[in-house]
Amino acid sequence: MRRIEALDVLRGVAILGTLGTNIWIFTAPGGPADFLSFAAPSGPVETFLRFLTNGKFLGLLTLLFGVGLEIQYRSAVRKGLRWPGRYLWRAALLFVEGTLHYILIFEFDVLMGYAITSMLVAYLIGRSERVVKGWMIGAGTIHLLLVALITLGGLTGSVSAQPASGSPGTGSWVGMVADRLLNPGLYRIELVFIVPMGIVLFLLGSRLLRAGVFEPEGAALRRRLSVLGLGVAAPLNLVTSFAGPAWFAVDRYLLPPLVALGLLGFVTSLVLRMRDGVVRRGLSNVGRTALSCYIFQNLVAGVLCYGWGLGLAERLDWLRPWWVPVAWAGICLMFIALATWWLRRFERGPVESAWQWAYQAPFRKSVGVTR
C-alpha cells in the first residue's frame, strides 16, 4: 500500500496539538493534580487558549491510531498472515512504552489507553459492518452515559471542583515518580473515557480510510467532516469552554472528537492542495517520528516547568497565561528542527527504532530476520 502523505502531516499536527493541551498541565503552579480538580482557568484569555487545543488533538490522534490499525490489518491480509497475530505483540509493546512514559515522565499518558483499545479493536476491524456498527453504538452509548453522569454531577453539585491529592510540580523527580506509582487510580482515571471513546474513534478512523477520505475523490466527504467539526461542533465547544467546570466532560470528551473530524477533513484537503514546503515537511517529519516527539516533548516540558528542572511553572506564574503559548511554540519549533535533523541521518526516530527492534526480536529466528 502506498504511503499516505497526509497521514504524516496529520500525525505531526496531532502530536504538536496534544502538547498544546499538556502544556497547561506542565505550567500549572500546583502541579499535575490541578488538572484533576476541574479548576476553571484563570481568566477569559486562558479559557480561550485552552479551548483551541483541549481534547481536539487527543481526538485526532485517536482517529489516526484507528487509521493506522486499518493499514496494519490490510498489510496482514495482503501478506496472508494470521490476524491479529503479531499485532497483539505490537499492542503489548505500546502498553509497556506507555507505562514507562507514565511512571517516568507524565501522569496523563495516552499510550496505555490506546494499547488497551487496540487489543480489543484488533478483533473487530475485520468483522462485518453490522458487528462494527453494533460495537460503535454500544461503546458510544457507554461514553455518552459517562459524560452525562459527570456533567449532571457537576451541575447538581454532587461532583465539585475539589483539589486533588496528587504531588505538586515543585517536588523532586523521584517524588513525582513515587506519586505516580502510589496513585494510579488518580492519574489513570482518564482511561475510563479514553477506552470507550477510543473504540468508536478507532473504528471510525478505519471506516474513513475505507471510504476514501485521504483520496482526491474524497473531497465531498472531507467537506462534510469540515462543516460538522469546524462549522458546528467548534462553536458549541467554545460555548462549553466558557460554561464553567461542570461542563468539563462535554468540553473535553464529547465535542472535541467531533472537532477532530473537522480537522482531519480540513488538514487533509490542505495537504492534497499544497505544494511541498518548509511547513509541510516540518509537520511531516514530526509525524514520522511521532512516538519520539510525543515522549520527548513531554520530557522537555517537565524539565522546563517542574521543580526538579528549571521550575518555570512557579517562577513565571506572574506571566500566566501569556508565557504558556510561548513555551509551547518554542518546544514545537525545537522538535520540528530535531525531527528534520534526525531523519536526514536515520530512517526512523530513536523511539521508533528501539520499538521496531523489540517488535521484531521474538520472530527473528522463525522468519530469518537478520537486520
N, C-alpha and C positions, 0 to 999 in steps of 0.2 A: 504494500500500500504506500502510495506517495506521501511525502511529508506535507502536512497541512501547515503552511506558513503562519496563518492567522492564529493557530494554537499557541505558538511560541510567544507571539506578541501578547495574546490574552493572558497567558500564564505570567508574563512579566508585569502586566498591568495588575493582575490579581495579587501577586506577591508584594509589590510596592504599595498597593492599596491596602493590603492587610496590615502592613506596618503603619499605615495612616490611622488605623484603629488602635493598634497595640501601643503606639507612641504615647497615647493619653494615659495608658496604664503605667508605662515606664516613668512618665514625668509627673505622676501624682505624688505629692509630698508624703502622703500617708501610706504609700506603697501599693502593691497589687490588691490588697484587701479592700481598697477603696472601690474597686470595680464591683465587688460583690455586695456592697452596701446599697446599691441602686441610688447612690447620691447624685443629685442633679448637678450638671455642670455649672461653673460659676460665671453666670452672665450669658447674654444672648450671643455674643461673638463665639464663645467656646461651644455653645449649643449648636450653632450653625456649622462650625468647623467639624464637630463630631458627626453631625448629620451627613456630611459629604462622604464619609467612609464607613460609618458604623453598620456592620453586618452585610454590606453590599458586596464587598470583595471576598468575604467569607463565603457568601452565596455563589459568587462567580467561580471561586476556586473549587467549590464543591461540584458545580456543574462540570467543570473541566476534568475533575477526577473521574466523573462518570463517562465523559468522552474518552478519556484515556483507557478506562476499563473496557469500553466497547472496542477500541483499537486492539487491545491485548486479546480480546475474545476472537476478533476477526483473524488475527495473526495465528492463533492456535488452531482455528478451524482450517485455515488455508494450509497449514503445515501438517494437518492430520493428527494433531496432538490431543490428548485427553484433556477435557476442561471440567472443573477449574484446575485440576492437576497442580502444576508448579506455581500457578498464580497464588495459591494459598501460602506458599513459602514466601512469595513476594510480599503478601499482605502481612505475614508474621514479621518479616524484617522491618516493614514500615511501623508496626506496633512497637518493636524494640527501639527503633530510631526515635519514635515519638516519646516513649517512656524516658529515654536518656535526655531528650530535649526538655521534657517536663521537669525531671529531677534536677538537672544541672543548670538550666538556663531560664525557663519561662513557665510560669504557673498555668497559662492558658493555651498550651499547645493544642493544635487541632489534629495532628497526625495520628494520635491514638484513636480518636473518633473515626477518622477516615479509614484506618486499618480495620476496625471492628465492622464498619459499614460495608467495606469492600468484600469482606469474607462472606457476608450474607448475600450481597447483591451479585457476587460471582455466580451463585447458584440460580439466580433469576434472569440474568441478562440474555440468556439464550432461549428462554421459555416463550410460550405463545403470548400474543398481545393481550389475551384475556387474563392470563396469570399476572403479567406485568402490571396491567391496569388495576387488577384487584389489589396487588401489593401497594401500588402507589396510593390508591384510595384509602386503604387501611392505615398505612404509615402516615399519610396526610391527615387523616382524621385524628389519630393519636396526637400528632403535632399541634393541630388546631385546638384540641382539648387542653393540652398543656399550656399553650399561650393564653387561652381563655381563662383557665383557672388562676394563673399567675396575675393576669390583668384584673380579674374580678377581685382577687385578694387584695391587690393594691388599691383598687377603687373603694373597697369597703373597709380598708384599714386592717384586715387580718394579716396582710403581708405588708410590712412597713420598711422604711429605709433605716435599718439599724446597722451600725458599724460592724463589719465582720472582724473576727478574732484572728486574723492572719498576721504574718510577720510584716513589719514596716519595711519600706525600701531603704531605710537608714541602717539596717542590720548588716552583719558580715555575710560574705558569700556562703560560708559553712552554715551559718544560722538560717539563711534562707533555704538552703538545700534541706536542712533538717526539718524546717517548717513544711516544706512540700511533702516530705516523706511521712510526717506525722498527721497531715491534714489532706489526704487525697479526696475525702468526701467533700471538703470545702472547695478545693480548686478544680476538681473534675466534675462538678455539678453540671457544667455546660454540656457534657456528653449526653445528658438526658434530652436535650434539644437537638444536638448535632446528629445523633443516630437516626431518629425517625425523619428529620428533615433531610438528612443525607441520603436515606433510601429513596425518597422522592426525587431529589435533585440528581443523584447518580443515574437513576433510570431515565429521568427526563433528558439528561445530557446524552445518554446513549441513543435515545429516540430522536433527538435533534440532529445528531450526526447522521443517522439513517435517513432523516428527512431532507438531507442536503443543505443544512444551514450554512456550511462552510463553502459551498459551491457557488459559482456565479449565478446559477439558476435559482438559488435560494433567496433571491432579493426580496420577494414578496413576504416570505416567512420572516426574514430579518427585519423588514419594515414593521410587521405586526408586533414582533417582540419589542422593538424600539418604542412603539407607541404605547404598548402595555406597561413597559418598565419605566421609561423616562417621561412619558406623557401623562400616565395615570398614577402609577404606584409612587413615583418620586415626589410629586406634590403632596400626596397623602402622608408619605413618610416625613416630609418636612413639618407637617402639622403635628404628627405624633411626637416628633423630636422636641417640640416646644410645649407638649401637653402635660409634662411632668413625669416623675419617676414611676407612677402607677402604670404607665404605658410602655415600660421598658421592654417587655417581651414582644409586643407588637412592633416596637421601634427597631428591634434587633433581629428577630427571628421570623417575622411574618411578612412585612412589606419589603425589606431589603432583598430577599431572594427574588421577588418579582422585579425589583430594580436591576438585579444582576442579569436577568434575562434581557432586559433592555440594553445593558452594557455589552452583553455578548453579541446581540444583533448589530448594535451601532459600531462597535470597535471592529467587528469582522467586516462590515461594509467599508469602513475607512481603509482597512488593510488591503482589501481587494482593489481599491481605487488608487491608493497612494503609491508613489514610487519609493524604491529603497532609498533610505536616507539615514542620517545620524540618529534621529529619534526612534525610527522603526528598528534599526539594527541594535540600538541600546536596549530597548524593551525586549526584543527577541533574544538577546544574549542573556538577560536576566531570566527569561522564560526557559531557556535551555539549561540553566543552572539553578532552577527554581528551588530545589531542596537545600542546596548550599546557601543560596541567598536568604531563604526563609530562616534557617537556623542561625547563620552568622549575623544577619541584620539584627536579630533579637539579642544576640550576644553583645554586639556593639552598643545597642541601645541600653543594655544593662550596665555595661562599663561606663557609659556616659552619665547615666541617671542615678544608679543606686549608690548607697553609701559605701559599698566595698570597692567602688570605682571612683569616678570623679565627683559623684554626689550632686550633679547639676539639678536634679529634681527639687532638692531643698534650696540650693544656692540661688537658683533662678526663679523661685516661686513668685517673686515680686514682678517678674516679667510675663507671667502666665496670663492669657494664653498665647501671647504673641511669639514667644520663643519656641513654642512647641512645633508649629508647622515649619519653622526654620530648621530645627533639628531633624525633622522628617525629611525635608528636601535635601539636607546635607548628606544624610545616610543614604538616601536613594541615589544621589549622584555618585557617591562613593562606590556603591555596588554596581551601578551601570558601568563605571570605569573598570572596576575589578573584574566583572564578568567578561567584559570585552577583552581585557588584557589576558585573562586566563584562557579563553577559547582560541586565542591566536596561537597558543602553545600546546593546549591539550584538547582532546576530543570531548571530554566530559568535565563537569565541575568536580571538585575534590570529594564532596559527599557522594555524588552520583558514581564516581569511580570506585570508592570503597563499597558502596551499596551493590554495584554491579559485580564486584569480586565476590562479595558474600552471597549474592544470589546464585552465581554460577558454581561456587565451591562444592556443594553437595553432589553436583551432577557431572563433574569433570571426568571422573573415571568411566561413568556409564555411557557418556556420549563422546568421549575422546576430546574434550575441550582442553586445549593447551595454552591458550592465551590468557 
